[in-house]
Amino acid sequence: MVKSEKEKQVTQSNAAADSQLDGPTGKEASLSPPALSFGQTPVAETEPEKKEKESTQDQQTDENFDIDFDLLPPELRLKIFELGLNADVKGVSISHQAKSLSTKFNFEYDGAASLNMDHGDLNHTLGYDFGSSNVSYGGQYKDVNWGSNYNVGQKSFGLSVGYGAPLRPSREDVNNSFQAGADGLNNVVGNISSVKDDPVKFADDNKDDIKAITKAVSMARKIRKMENKTEFGAGLRLGYSKDQGLSIFVGAQFRF
């Protein structure tokens, strides 16, 4: 059957349309570029895959840093050349080292400050307590030691010079310290119920009693350290206060 020219054109048009619907084949298919996507995610991620990906990214980010630096107390330590800084919940300490001279400044948040200078066998310490208005100075050179203090508010002072091991505290000082500590402990325990309402006010109201307790504990530790040691010591102590007047103590002791 012979087709007319018009029928041939219709048949070719239908074949071209069918080829477009089927898509490119053979060589044309291998040369076709992939579809482009702008601002869209090609494949949606499931929730577990997304969490695992974020965890991996956080881990990689942390591994890029090799310094873990805590800016605020409970403890901060920093050293720059010969200058050092150490801070915690009790106070701040700044130290400096210059050849054989070592300098250290301490400031406690409860109001006590001290400056210590150490040059070989010679040591000096200057301190001030803002709460009690007490100024102190002491030092040591090899086996010789000395100390002094002056209380601005009470108009009292003390002076001591010693050689060798420090002398044991006098019986009067020990009794007074322990008695004040016991009285302070009773007062603190009696007011302990108010700490829940206002801890800051509780600490401020009982600061003198807390200091008395701390002093008694320090005295006990000092005596404890002196036990079971073979040491020789001698010293002179002078003291003055309005209540007790002038007191002089001279002693020598040999512990074994």
C-alpha positions, 0 to 999 in steps of 0.5 A: 500500500502506497502512502501519500505524502501527507500520511508520511508527514503525520507518521513522522510527527507521531514517531518524534512525539513518542521518542520525546516521551520515552526520553533519550537513549544510548549515547544521548543518555550518557551525555545528559547532565544531572539535574541542578538544584538550588536551595533545596535538599535533594534527599530528606534526612531522617531524625536519627541520621540528623542527630548522628550528623550533628553529634559528629559535627560537634565532636569534630569542632571540639577536637579543633581546640586543645585548650580548656580554659575556665574563666571564673573560680572555683579555681583559675590559674594563669602564668605570663612570663614571670607573673602568676595569678591564682584565684579560687573561692577563698581569694586571689594570689599574685606572684612574681619571680625576678631572679632570686627575689620572689614576691607574692601578694595574697588577698582573701575575700573575708578582708585579709591581705598580705605581702610576702618577699623571699630573697634566699634565706631572708623572708619578710611578710607584711599583713593587714586585716580589714576586719580587725584593723590589725597590721602585722610584720614578721620575718626570718633569716636562717634560724632567727625569726621576728614578728610584730603586730599593731591593732589600730582599733584596740590600741594594742601591739605585740613584739617577738624575737626568737631563735631556732624552733618557734616556742609553744604558745603560752598556756594563757594564750592557749586557754584564751583562744580555746575559750573564745573558740568554744563561745563562738561555736555555741553562738554559731550553733544557736543561730544556725536556724537563720542560715536558711533564710539569709545565708549572707546575713548569717555569715555577717552577723557571726563573722567574729564568732567564726574567726574565733573558731578558726583561730582556735583550730589554727592553734590546735594544729600548731600545737599538734605539729610541734609534738614528737619533734626534736628541736631547740628554741628560745624567744622573747615576747612583749605585748601591750593592751588596755585591758591587760597592760604590759606583758613580757614572756621569755622562754627556752625549750628543747623538744625531743 
